């Protein structure tokens, strides 16, 4: 491996992507020489343009493995290639300074720069994200997004064994803590030398914006609390959401709910998720409007969506915040046993809200999704949670991203659906004898009966369509008021209490 060339290629890439300046080349080269234990080096011109650094990094990693600098597992290679990119990274203060300068010209220019930097640094591993299987499914509620997530690699047994040997530490407290910036990582914690954060102050409190390394949609960002405090839906939540979209009006921002089952995967650290993307939920129309006494300056309606959504909009931010608090307070204590909604049981609260904020047509807008996390013997994972019949496709919690209309499905489905496709084309009557796809056996039989005359080259699209329909069913399960006459009446009954 010609490491002289590869180092020059990385320097050239970093210059083109704006990670370093011409004056930084020798300094960065020396950092790379030290890390890779290369003794001889000469700066040479490299005439190439690359969109990402993946090929260069793979060559450097192969060299590092060969020289015994790095173990040949996915996790260890990830730790080492982050160390490599750290040699050509701008300081956090430099990124913040440039972001602020561009923001003065345009918020869009600022986020464009910041997002591009996250891709160039390989913090967002675009080569993996591009492998995700993505499609849309047309439904009566709009075109739902579906993705089979392949960007998180499976753990190597060697990495699992190494993880057990890592000394337990409370630093950083979690993956979202501000202290991750620059953290080298270990077998239990991903490297974060290349992460950069943009500070933002709302209501006198400091927050930090970063991008998600898995980017489930365009410019998928995270706004994290500077303090390690639990998720909580309250007045401050609505203030923060609307202040953020005031600051970045081309972005939306939403919050996972603050209770288990209906909440996100990290409830221990207060954070929100946003980005530059239009979900099907945002496009969904208001199917019935309401007038709420005391909130004449707020337009209120029920959204035509599988889940139970109140959409409120106003040109006055404070009026909208007051309305959202009013809805939250009313919902926290609301019960309707006829539709299985109980505010609490055995002292445990069940009602909360998943809120999403945006600016549309010059007005502030909030979608308030009513959630309930109650369980029963029949539904031990949650009444308003994916039910058993859809677990072969989706069993995980319905968080903010799914609520808005994007299904993030497990990587296993790529191979499973490919095998189901082959069996379908062969018209195999029963697939329950195949352990890998036995979980799909009942669904498969339904499809065989439904699609008797389908052409072989149409089977893959048919399976994607049917998976999308199952996602719609998942959202319907998660809706506290069902999409039927009784459910709509129950929805309206709650609104009358406002």
PyMOL commands that set and color helices and strands:
alter all, ss='L'
color gray80, all
select helices_A, chain A and resi 3-16+22-36+54-66+74-86+92-105+107-120+126-129+157-165+178-180+235-247+280-283+317-332+337-339+388-390+400-403+412-425+438-450+456-478+485-495
alter helices_A, ss='H'
color red, helices_A
select strands_A, chain A and resi 133-139+142-148+198-202+205-211+221-225+252-254+271-275+286-290+299-303+309-314+344-345+348-349+351-360+363-372+406-409
alter strands_A, ss='S'
color yellow, strands_A
deselect
rebuild
show_as cartoon
